[in-house]
Amino acid sequence: MLIRRCAVLFVEPREELDIDWSSLFAGESALGATVRWIALAPHLGNEVEIGSDELQALGCISLTLWQERAACEQKSSAEVIARLLAHGLLLSDSPEGAAMRERDEVLRSQHWRPLSATAHMFSRWGDMRVDKGMQFPSFEELVESYGAPPQPAIERGAAIDALMLPVPARAGLDETLFKRYTGRNFDPVATLPLATAARLLQRAFGSQGEREMAPDAFVLKKLSPSAGGLHPTEAYVLAQRVQGVAPGLYHYHPVRHALEPLVAMDTTQTAELAMRMVADQDWFVDAPMMVVLAARVERNFWKYRNHAKAYRALLLDAGHLSQTFYLLATEAGLPAFVTAAVNEVDIERALGLDPLKDMVVAVCGCGAASGARDTVEMRYEP
Ligand SMILES: Cc1cc2nc3c(=O)[nH]c(=O)nc-3n(C[C@H](O)[C@H](O)[C@H](O)COP(=O)(O)O)c2cc1C
């Protein structure tokens, strides 16, 4: 049997502090620290605790070259190699190892930067809910715990040297910019007109033209900027109450300007999924349309392969799209929202996405305001 190490692996010496009660009662220093080795391998997506002997063995096995298992066993031990294979940190060419090997191949094929893959796979939430520890501390509570936050604006250099700028004249974009705010009080029964949804999707996520930059290398022109012009972010729609659209999950096709049905649902199911997607932020759940922004990483990593800046670029791309979405909603007289506090794992499951290939970044949504101001909003009030 041939074996090799998984493509990406970081090992964290994780410290846990504990109190030794007998020392405490004896009046001695009672705080102890225990260090455990935690293996973070993005193709697994879950943490694995390993021993020092396993750590040692991992450092001696290539991630590129396939080696005879027996030779590796001689260098460490048969038990250690068996444990690492069972964890999926070592991979084999055997039929039993096929599933782990395949996950590792998927990771390799996407051209992830190792640290970025690790940050992505280990910052996802699954089933994060209020009863599982999701918290929404108010500013008052935060100040009580942490003291006042850093000042909202700072000065660099001497104030006397500052060049005072002219007051900007009112201009075309102002009306929309000043009206934009994050809505947290959506009308629970209002529907979203199809024409509004269609304009929003087309202008925020749709293609305004296609160009062949080189043979077989096509890019789309969209109304937000995108790193390398690649536009890797896909829009998946959760329609709760969009006129003429049956409740459920859809993929928005940016060229055909069409909603591709993925999962049909009843309204109880869409409401439950909406709540789960935004990790129990109930102030967003009444939005009649939500859009999941998920980057097809390979589209960006095709150019920016194993690239230090690529992961940032994916996050920035989604940020631009969400702002365009906000402005279009505002223009239509609707509040919008964006949130990064999402249950990626649940969203991936609902949409059938592989997190090594499709990176859920954020969820946005919009709809008519209810008129209530139960949950805080930051509307511009001159
Ligand atoms: C990346 C990002 C993540 C956000 N996440 C949340 C969130 O989880 N929950 C929420 O209520 N608002 C969220 N917001 C909205 C901000 O709270 C909001 O933009 C901010 O309070 C300023 O208010 P405004 O958008 O009305 O100007 C998020 C905004 C951004 C850009």
The ligand as an ORCA input file, in Angstrom:
! r2SCAN-3c Opt
* xyz 0 1
  C     -19.817     42.369      6.612
  C     -21.052     42.826      7.320
  C     -21.656     41.974      8.216
  C     -22.819     42.376      8.873
  N     -23.421     41.487      9.716
  C     -24.560     41.843     10.334
  C     -25.228     40.950     11.207
  O     -24.768     39.826     11.410
  N     -26.374     41.336     11.785
  C     -26.911     42.566     11.583
  O     -27.975     42.861     12.142
  N     -26.304     43.472     10.761
  C     -25.149     43.124     10.128
  N     -24.534     44.014      9.288
  C     -25.109     45.363      9.084
  C     -24.397     46.370      9.956
  O     -24.719     46.159     11.306
  C     -24.797     47.768      9.504
  O     -24.267     47.998      8.221
  C     -24.274     48.833     10.459
  O     -24.914     48.742     11.701
  C     -24.485     50.247      9.902
  O     -25.862     50.482      9.651
  P     -26.386     50.878      8.203
  O     -26.076     49.765      7.258
  O     -27.875     51.038      8.379
  O     -25.723     52.139      7.798
  C     -23.382     43.663      8.622
  C     -22.749     44.513      7.715
  C     -21.594     44.105      7.063
  C     -20.960     45.016      6.063
*
